[in-house]
């Protein structure tokens, strides 16, 4: 089996390599190809990923390439994790929105639309190559943000072999299991909503429903991503919230915190990555891998501890280290591997994915891509039937889904009117005049990546 990673020069490449290499023999993965069009980053981060894979699974054929056709040829599965325009463009995406007092977060905020203007055309090109050169039953797992808009648009373009995947819900479940000194294998959750806008309807640990007691557990607000919310809010909603719902329930607070902060999240990531890359360039990462790991640990630890700190004011100071041999926590690539493992087993399993609604959530269209708990087997996946949901939760979901539908239309047709309609409907913009300004500035901002808007 061949797995290809489009965007294999990203700073998180070692995480992917570790996850895949640890399970390569079990899943009969014999070939892994990392592709990136940034030769410098592919050499550094792809090279470090190659070292990790070789240490964990010497039999695994690992290759690096800048040739997309070569990468996807005969692939059984493709993971897409790209950042068109890289970190500088992300930082500018966010500042353009923030200059108007609008949240600039790259997935849930207005900046996500700008990112999608670059992501979707590039991903569509890769999908065409995949259709032509990969295995006929290939499946593509997309991690590229904004995952909700991207997943909806790719499906609307007819790329039915694409699945949106995010590790946020599964990471939350893992943290809850560890909170109760249990194995992550012993916990499951019923999730419904959209990517980065989802709700846990139920959380079961060792056969017992724990969500009501979890909401009352003070320790959970210290040790898990429930720390971004007040207990009263979760009591009111009677459910646990995806961490990104912070931006919706604390909109003005998050914008105020970001504007007061020295840097936005995008600027933090840009500077951390730039400094880390500059240090790694100075050494031979192939022959001095231990030193390269020390540099990586220093800078990536800063990245981890700064997660959502500007937006929430909640800071972390945990020691962070990339341990090659520690059992994989399943994060970044674990969701994709779980799908592969379940499909190969001949049995069915459950996992949280971004797939068409198909009647699962009342009040949404069948072709609306939702983030939801699914049954997965060798034939694909089917979302759990959720039915009616709390009307307040549904209202936010529907409003953002209308934005995603209109954004998809705008991105496919390069339609300025649809883009303005989309951002007008976005709850975190909610203004026709501001939407018009944003669309105009984002078209100019992305002119080198996405021309022809009309």
NORURGI-V647433 format. One line per field, one symbol per residue. phi: phi as a letter, one per 30 degrees, with the letter a starting at -180 (. if undefined). A space follows every 50 residues. Layout:
phi: ???
This chain:
phi: .cccccjdcddcedddddedddceddcidcbbbccaccdddddddddddd ddddddbedddcbcaccdddddeiddbbccbcbdihddddededdedddc icecddcddddedddddcddedddddddddedcdddcebccccdddeddd dddddddjdddcbdbbcddddddeddddechbdedcbbbccbkbeiabbd dabcbhicdceedddcdedddccbddddbdeddddddhacceeddedddb edddddddddddbddddededdddddddddddbdddcbdddddddddddd dddddcehdddciccbbddbadcdcdeddiedcedddddddddddiccbc acbcbedhidcdjcddcddbcadbcbbddkbbdddcidbeddddddeddd ddedddddedddchcdddddeeddddecchaddddddddeddddecedcb cidb
